[in-house]
Amino acid sequence: MEETKLTEDNEAAQAGVAQAPSALERHLDLALSAADLEKEVGLRLKRIGKTLKVDGFRPGKAPEKIVRQQRGEQTRYEVLNEMLEKAFSGAVLAQNLRVAGYPKISEKEGTENPENLEFSAVFEIFPDIKPGDLTDIEIKRPVLEIGQAEVDKTLEILRRQRTRYDIVDRSVEMGDQVKLDFSGKKNGAPFPGGDSKDAVFIVGEGSMLPEFEKAIIGLKAGETRSSEVTFPEKYFAKELEGQTVTFDIDLKEVRQPVLPDLDDDFAKALGIGDGDIGKMRAEIEANLKREVKKRLQERVKEQVMDAILKVTPIDIPNSLVEMEAHDLMRSAIEDLERRGGVQAKDIPIRPEWFADKAKRRVGLGLILSEIIKSNDLKATPAQVRAVVDEMAQGYEKPEEVVHWYYAEQKRLSDIEATVVEGNVVTWALDNAKVVDESVDFDELMGQKSRPFAAPGMPRGETQ
């Protein structure tokens, strides 16, 4: 017999992520009365027969035999799954088990009792968690004061973001925008995602692998070149790690950057109505301080999460890791579809690529839940309002932003999650050894995540 509906809807979501045997796995035997099953099936078929439309018969007048032929198998399947779900829920409740993920239930073969249908349920339970001691853990808290030098650097970045690119008749230089076609071959054969038409990028920004960009330098529009490119030893597409491939490049267009002047028109473009340069700088400074604060908090949070994982050994349910890996894969595919208009069927992405990240996220989620519960770190209304107010300050009409958040509970729930995360960080800092450490502005602000690329694209990012 096929595994029941309790698990079949989730098999696809759990397949493909290899896991070690789970210490959390449990087994239960379930028995259903065959007589009770058939009795309930008969009752439901009678109710169905009262309204079932069958050619050649008036509605509700079809013979019981025909009703059973048309709806019997599906009805039996539904009743069986309902009875199994009830039996399984009762069994785990009786043993006080907390089920993680979904059980796999299958009918036992070779049973000799005709009065009962016997099944075997395999599932995982949530682990018992005791958060570890952070007393001896050192956490480096980054510190950065924002002054006029940082405002000047940010202004230069804003100018670069508004760069105009004009077509030029010369060879490619660093900083130019290029348009090109490329096709890659591995061992003489094309590979998935290894080609692109009308690809546009800025040379030197690191969106492509350094060797790929180096091959473009010196080319003019209309020229072609073949170049070998070696992918990094750590690359998200496992089959390309450390592999050398050949790319045929056809350069179509070269554009040089032209930066805007730092004048009143530039200030107006940034939303300063009267073009006042002083107001522009003040607003940039305020926004910059909010952004720096956010990035510093992210760095501290990352250290805290690493520390919590380090001091808290935990068995992680494989089923939850598998489901999380598939969720991450689907998010990556959706992101690719939004960016490039590709279809999921054309994207060679597999869930196992996300297994490590999924395991970390699931483990942290379980540990943090216990920390939040045992230390009463839930968000308070005052904390939520303070975060909303702070976020709203970056907008022209803060009161409208506040109203927008409070108009829908889902939006507030996201803020509450952020507050709770912050409460955990504060709790951890209170219990660990904290050392303040100055951080470089350029290095802090240069940390920007790169877009997820299809496996064959010679993007610059690695795992």
C-alpha positions as CSV (number, residue, x, y, z in Angstrom):
1,M,0.0,0.0,0.0
2,E,1.1,3.5,-0.7
3,E,2.1,5.7,2.3
4,T,-0.9,7.6,3.5
5,K,-1.9,11.2,3.0
6,L,-0.4,12.2,6.3
7,T,3.0,12.1,4.5
8,E,2.4,11.9,0.7
9,D,1.9,15.7,0.4
10,N,5.3,16.3,2.0
11,E,7.4,13.6,0.3
12,A,8.3,15.9,-2.6
13,A,9.2,18.6,-0.1
14,Q,11.5,16.3,1.8
15,A,13.2,14.3,-1.0
16,G,16.7,15.0,-2.1
17,V,18.4,16.2,1.0
18,A,20.7,13.5,2.4
19,Q,20.7,13.3,6.2
20,A,22.4,11.1,8.7
21,P,20.2,8.7,10.8
22,S,18.2,10.7,13.3
23,A,18.5,10.1,17.0
24,L,15.0,11.7,17.3
25,E,13.3,9.0,15.1
26,R,10.5,7.1,16.7
27,H,8.2,4.2,15.6
28,L,4.6,3.5,16.5
29,D,2.3,0.6,15.5
30,L,-1.2,1.5,14.6
31,A,-4.2,-0.7,14.2
32,L,-7.6,0.2,12.7
33,S,-10.7,-1.9,12.9
34,A,-11.5,-3.2,9.4
35,A,-15.2,-3.4,10.3
36,D,-15.3,0.3,11.5
37,L,-13.5,1.4,8.3
38,E,-16.0,-0.4,6.1
39,K,-19.0,0.8,8.2
40,E,-17.9,4.4,7.8
41,V,-17.3,4.0,4.1
42,G,-20.8,2.6,3.7
43,L,-22.4,5.5,5.6
44,R,-20.6,8.1,3.5
45,L,-21.4,6.4,0.2
46,K,-25.1,6.4,1.2
47,R,-24.9,10.1,1.8
48,I,-23.0,10.7,-1.5
49,G,-25.6,8.5,-3.3
50,K,-28.4,10.9,-2.3
51,T,-27.0,13.7,-4.5
52,L,-24.7,11.9,-7.0
53,K,-25.6,12.5,-10.6
54,V,-25.1,9.5,-12.9
55,D,-26.0,9.3,-16.5
56,G,-29.3,7.3,-17.0
57,F,-30.5,7.9,-13.5
58,R,-32.3,10.7,-11.7
59,P,-30.1,12.6,-9.2
60,G,-29.8,10.5,-6.0
61,K,-31.3,7.4,-7.6
62,A,-28.2,5.6,-8.8
63,P,-27.9,2.0,-7.5
64,E,-25.5,1.5,-4.5
65,K,-23.2,-0.7,-6.7
66,I,-22.7,2.1,-9.2
67,V,-22.1,4.7,-6.4
68,R,-19.5,2.4,-5.0
69,Q,-17.9,1.9,-8.4
70,Q,-17.6,5.6,-9.0
71,R,-16.8,6.9,-5.5
72,G,-15.9,3.9,-3.4
73,E,-12.1,4.0,-3.8
74,Q,-11.8,7.7,-3.1
75,T,-14.1,7.5,-0.2
76,R,-12.3,4.6,1.4
77,Y,-9.0,6.5,0.9
78,E,-10.4,9.6,2.7
79,V,-11.9,7.6,5.6
80,L,-8.7,5.6,6.0
81,N,-6.6,8.7,6.3
82,E,-8.9,10.3,8.7
83,M,-8.9,7.3,10.9
84,L,-5.1,7.0,10.7
85,E,-4.7,10.7,11.6
86,K,-6.9,10.2,14.6
87,A,-5.2,7.0,15.7
88,F,-1.7,8.6,15.3
89,S,-2.7,11.8,17.1
90,G,-4.1,9.7,20.0
91,A,-1.0,7.5,20.2
92,V,1.5,10.4,20.3
93,L,-0.7,12.3,22.8
94,A,-0.9,9.2,25.1
95,Q,2.9,9.0,25.1
96,N,3.3,12.8,25.4
97,L,5.4,13.0,22.2
98,R,6.0,16.3,20.4
99,V,6.1,15.4,16.7
100,A,8.5,17.3,14.4
101,G,7.5,17.4,10.8
102,Y,5.3,14.8,9.3
103,P,5.1,11.0,10.0
104,K,5.6,8.4,7.3
105,I,2.8,5.8,7.7
106,S,2.7,2.6,5.7
107,E,0.6,-0.6,6.0
108,K,2.4,-3.6,7.4
109,E,2.8,-6.5,5.1
110,G,2.0,-10.1,6.0
111,T,-0.3,-9.4,9.0
112,E,-2.5,-12.3,9.9
113,N,-5.4,-10.5,11.7
114,P,-8.2,-10.0,9.3
115,E,-10.2,-7.9,11.8
116,N,-7.6,-5.1,11.9
117,L,-5.5,-3.1,9.4
118,E,-2.1,-2.7,10.9
119,F,0.3,0.2,10.1
120,S,3.7,1.4,11.0
121,A,4.4,5.1,11.7
122,V,7.9,6.5,11.5
123,F,8.5,10.1,12.7
124,E,10.8,12.4,14.6
125,I,10.2,14.3,17.8
126,F,11.4,17.7,18.9
127,P,14.6,17.5,21.0
128,D,14.9,18.5,24.6
129,I,16.9,21.7,24.6
130,K,19.0,23.2,27.4
131,P,20.6,26.5,26.3
132,G,24.3,26.6,27.0
133,D,26.3,28.9,29.2
134,L,27.6,32.1,27.4
135,T,29.7,33.2,30.4
136,D,33.1,32.3,28.8
137,I,32.1,33.4,25.3
138,E,33.7,36.7,24.0
139,I,31.6,38.8,21.6
140,K,33.2,41.7,19.8
141,R,30.8,44.6,19.6
142,P,31.7,46.8,16.6
143,V,31.7,50.6,17.2
144,L,31.6,53.4,14.6
145,E,31.0,57.1,15.0
146,I,29.6,58.9,11.9
147,G,31.2,62.3,11.0
148,Q,31.5,64.5,7.9
149,A,34.1,62.3,6.3
150,E,31.6,59.4,6.2
151,V,28.9,61.8,4.8
152,D,31.3,62.8,2.0
153,K,32.0,59.2,1.2
154,T,28.3,58.5,1.1
155,L,27.7,61.4,-1.2
156,E,30.3,60.0,-3.6
157,I,28.5,56.7,-3.5
158,L,25.2,58.4,-4.3
159,R,26.8,60.1,-7.2
160,R,28.1,56.8,-8.5
161,Q,24.6,55.3,-8.1
162,R,23.3,58.0,-10.5
163,T,26.0,57.5,-13.0
164,R,25.1,58.0,-16.6
165,Y,26.7,55.6,-19.1
166,D,27.4,57.0,-22.6
167,I,28.4,54.8,-25.6
168,V,32.1,55.2,-26.5
169,D,34.2,53.9,-29.4
170,R,37.1,52.5,-27.5
171,S,38.3,49.3,-25.7
172,V,36.8,48.2,-22.4
173,E,38.3,49.7,-19.2
174,M,37.6,49.1,-15.5
175,G,34.3,50.8,-14.5
176,D,32.8,50.6,-18.0
177,Q,29.3,49.2,-18.6
178,V,29.3,46.4,-21.2
179,K,26.7,44.5,-23.1
180,L,27.7,41.1,-24.4
181,D,26.8,37.5,-25.3
182,F,28.6,34.6,-23.9
183,S,28.5,30.8,-24.1
184,G,30.4,28.4,-21.8
185,K,31.6,24.9,-22.4
186,K,32.9,22.4,-19.9
187,N,35.1,19.7,-21.5
188,G,33.9,20.8,-24.9
189,A,30.2,20.5,-24.1
190,P,27.7,23.2,-23.1
191,F,26.5,23.1,-19.5
192,P,23.3,24.3,-17.8
193,G,23.1,28.1,-17.3
194,G,26.5,28.6,-19.0
195,D,25.2,31.0,-21.7
196,S,23.5,34.4,-21.8
197,K,22.4,37.0,-24.4
198,D,22.7,40.7,-24.0
199,A,24.2,40.4,-20.5
200,V,24.8,43.9,-19.0
201,F,27.2,44.6,-16.1
202,I,29.8,47.0,-14.8
203,V,33.4,45.8,-15.2
204,G,35.2,45.8,-11.8
205,E,32.1,45.7,-9.6
206,G,32.6,42.0,-8.9
207,S,29.3,40.8,-10.2
208,M,31.2,38.4,-12.5
209,L,34.3,36.3,-11.8
210,P,37.6,38.2,-12.0
211,E,39.0,36.0,-14.8
212,F,35.8,36.6,-16.8
213,E,36.1,40.3,-16.4
214,K,39.8,40.2,-17.2
215,A,39.0,38.6,-20.5
216,I,36.8,41.5,-21.4
217,I,39.3,44.3,-20.7
218,G,40.8,45.6,-24.0
219,L,38.0,44.4,-26.2
220,K,36.0,46.8,-28.5
221,A,32.4,46.5,-29.5
222,G,32.1,44.0,-32.3
223,E,35.1,41.9,-31.2
224,T,35.1,38.4,-29.9
225,R,37.3,36.4,-27.6
226,S,37.6,32.9,-26.1
227,S,38.9,32.6,-22.5
228,E,39.3,30.0,-19.9
229,V,37.7,30.7,-16.5
230,T,38.2,28.7,-13.3
231,F,35.3,28.7,-10.8
232,P,36.2,29.1,-7.1
233,E,36.9,26.0,-4.9
234,K,33.8,27.0,-2.9
235,Y,30.9,27.8,-5.3
236,F,27.2,27.3,-4.7
237,A,26.9,25.1,-7.8
238,K,28.8,22.1,-6.6
239,E,29.4,20.6,-10.1
240,L,31.4,23.8,-11.0
241,E,33.6,24.1,-7.9
242,G,37.2,24.4,-9.0
243,Q,36.3,23.6,-12.6
244,T,37.9,25.3,-15.6
245,V,35.5,26.1,-18.5
246,T,35.8,28.0,-21.7
247,F,33.7,31.0,-22.5
248,D,33.2,32.4,-26.0
249,I,32.5,36.2,-25.6
250,D,30.9,38.5,-28.1
251,L,31.2,42.1,-27.0
252,K,28.3,44.3,-28.3
253,E,28.6,47.6,-26.5
254,V,30.9,49.7,-24.4
255,R,29.7,52.6,-22.2
256,Q,31.8,54.9,-20.1
257,P,30.6,56.4,-16.7
258,V,29.7,60.0,-16.3
259,L,29.0,61.2,-12.7
260,P,26.5,64.0,-11.9
261,D,27.7,67.3,-10.4
262,L,27.3,67.9,-6.7
263,D,24.9,70.9,-7.1
264,D,21.3,71.9,-6.3
265,D,19.9,69.8,-9.1
266,F,21.6,66.8,-7.5
267,A,20.1,67.7,-4.1
268,K,16.6,68.0,-5.7
269,A,17.1,64.6,-7.2
270,L,17.6,63.3,-3.7
271,G,14.3,64.7,-2.6
272,I,15.4,68.1,-1.2
273,G,12.7,70.4,-2.7
274,D,14.6,73.7,-2.6
275,G,18.0,72.1,-3.6
276,D,19.7,73.2,-0.4
277,I,23.0,71.4,-0.1
278,G,23.1,71.8,3.7
279,K,19.7,70.2,4.1
280,M,20.8,67.4,1.8
281,R,23.9,66.7,3.9
282,A,21.9,66.7,7.2
283,E,19.4,64.3,5.8
284,I,22.1,62.0,4.5
285,E,23.8,62.1,7.9
286,A,20.6,61.1,9.7
287,N,19.9,58.3,7.3
288,L,23.5,57.1,7.4
289,K,23.4,56.9,11.2
290,R,20.3,54.7,11.0
291,E,21.9,52.4,8.4
292,V,25.2,52.1,10.3
293,K,23.3,51.3,13.5
294,K,21.4,48.6,11.6
295,R,24.6,47.0,10.2
296,L,26.4,47.1,13.5
297,Q,23.4,45.3,15.1
298,E,23.5,42.7,12.4
299,R,27.1,42.0,13.1
300,V,26.5,41.6,16.8
301,K,23.5,39.4,16.1
302,E,25.5,37.1,13.9
303,Q,28.1,36.6,16.6
304,V,25.4,36.0,19.2
305,M,23.8,33.4,17.0
306,D,27.1,31.6,16.4
307,A,27.8,31.7,20.1
308,I,24.4,30.2,21.0
309,L,24.9,27.4,18.5
310,K,28.4,26.8,19.8
311,V,27.4,26.3,23.5
312,T,24.1,24.4,22.8
313,P,24.5,20.9,21.4
314,I,21.3,19.9,19.8
315,D,19.9,17.0,17.7
316,I,18.0,18.6,14.8
317,P,15.0,16.8,13.2
318,N,16.0,15.8,9.6
319,S,12.4,16.3,8.5
320,L,12.5,20.0,9.5
321,V,15.8,20.5,7.8
322,E,14.5,18.9,4.6
323,M,11.4,21.1,4.5
324,E,13.5,24.2,5.3
325,A,15.9,23.4,2.4
326,H,13.1,23.1,0.0
327,D,11.6,26.4,1.2
328,L,15.0,28.1,0.6
329,M,15.3,26.5,-2.8
330,R,11.8,27.8,-3.8
331,S,12.7,31.3,-2.6
332,A,15.9,31.2,-4.7
333,I,13.9,30.1,-7.7
334,E,11.3,32.7,-7.2
335,D,14.0,35.3,-6.9
336,L,15.6,34.2,-10.1
337,E,12.3,34.3,-11.9
338,R,11.7,37.8,-10.8
339,R,15.2,38.9,-11.8
340,G,15.5,37.2,-15.2
341,G,12.1,36.1,-16.3
342,V,13.3,32.4,-16.4
343,Q,11.0,29.5,-15.6
344,A,11.5,27.1,-12.7
345,K,11.9,24.2,-15.0
346,D,14.9,25.8,-16.6
347,I,16.7,26.4,-13.4
348,P,19.0,23.5,-12.3
349,I,18.8,24.2,-8.6
350,R,18.6,21.3,-6.0
351,P,17.6,21.4,-2.4
352,E,20.8,19.8,-1.1
353,W,22.6,23.1,-2.0
354,F,20.8,24.7,0.9
355,A,21.1,21.9,3.4
356,D,23.8,23.5,5.6
357,K,21.9,26.8,5.8
358,A,18.7,25.0,6.5
359,K,20.2,23.0,9.3
360,R,21.6,26.2,10.9
361,R,18.2,28.0,10.6
362,V,16.2,25.1,12.1
363,G,18.7,24.6,14.9
364,L,18.7,28.2,15.8
365,G,15.0,28.4,15.6
366,L,14.5,25.6,18.1
367,I,17.2,26.9,20.5
368,L,15.9,30.5,20.4
369,S,12.3,29.4,21.0
370,E,13.5,27.8,24.3
371,I,15.6,30.9,25.2
372,I,12.7,33.2,24.6
373,K,10.3,31.1,26.6
374,S,12.5,30.4,29.6
375,N,13.7,34.1,29.8
376,D,10.4,35.8,28.9
377,L,11.9,37.7,26.0
378,K,8.7,38.3,24.1
379,A,8.1,41.7,22.5
380,T,6.2,44.4,24.4
381,P,3.8,46.9,22.7
382,A,6.2,49.7,23.7
383,Q,9.2,48.0,22.1
384,V,7.2,47.4,18.9
385,R,6.1,51.0,18.7
386,A,9.6,52.3,19.3
387,V,10.9,50.2,16.3
388,V,8.1,51.4,14.1
389,D,8.7,55.0,15.0
390,E,12.4,54.7,14.3
391,M,11.8,53.0,10.9
392,A,9.3,55.7,10.0
393,Q,11.8,58.5,10.5
394,G,13.4,57.7,7.2
395,Y,10.3,58.7,5.3
396,E,8.8,62.1,4.4
397,K,5.6,61.5,6.3
398,P,6.4,59.3,9.3
399,E,2.9,59.3,10.6
400,E,1.6,57.6,7.5
401,V,4.2,54.9,7.8
402,V,3.2,54.3,11.4
403,H,-0.4,54.0,10.4
404,W,0.5,51.6,7.6
405,Y,2.2,49.2,10.0
406,Y,-0.6,49.3,12.5
407,A,-3.3,48.8,9.8
408,E,-2.4,45.1,9.4
409,Q,-1.4,42.6,12.1
410,K,0.9,40.7,9.7
411,R,3.1,43.8,9.3
412,L,3.3,44.2,13.1
413,S,4.1,40.5,13.5
414,D,7.2,41.1,11.4
415,I,8.2,43.9,13.6
416,E,7.5,41.8,16.7
417,A,9.8,39.1,15.4
418,T,12.6,41.7,15.0
419,V,12.1,43.0,18.5
420,V,12.2,39.4,19.9
421,E,15.4,38.8,18.1
422,G,16.8,42.0,19.5
423,N,15.8,40.9,23.0
424,V,17.7,37.7,22.5
425,V,20.8,39.6,21.5
426,T,20.5,41.9,24.6
427,W,20.1,38.8,26.8
428,A,23.2,37.2,25.3
429,L,25.3,40.3,25.6
430,D,24.3,40.5,29.3
431,N,25.6,37.0,29.8
432,A,28.7,37.0,27.6
433,K,32.0,38.8,27.7
434,V,31.6,41.9,25.5
435,V,34.6,43.7,24.0
436,D,34.0,47.0,22.0
437,E,36.0,47.0,18.7
438,S,36.3,49.9,16.2
439,V,35.2,49.0,12.7
440,D,36.1,50.6,9.4
441,F,33.4,52.6,7.6
442,D,34.2,51.4,4.1
443,E,34.5,47.8,5.1
444,L,31.1,48.0,7.0
445,M,29.2,49.7,4.2
446,G,30.8,47.5,1.5
447,Q,29.1,44.4,2.8
448,K,26.3,44.0,0.2
449,S,24.8,40.7,-0.7
450,R,25.1,39.7,-4.3
451,P,22.2,38.3,-6.4
452,F,21.8,34.6,-6.6
453,A,23.0,33.4,-10.0
454,A,22.2,30.4,-12.1
455,P,24.9,27.7,-11.7
456,G,26.7,28.3,-15.0
457,M,26.8,32.1,-14.8
458,P,30.3,33.3,-14.0
459,R,29.1,35.4,-11.1
460,G,31.6,36.5,-8.5
461,E,29.8,35.1,-5.4
462,T,30.7,31.9,-3.8
463,Q,29.0,30.0,-1.0
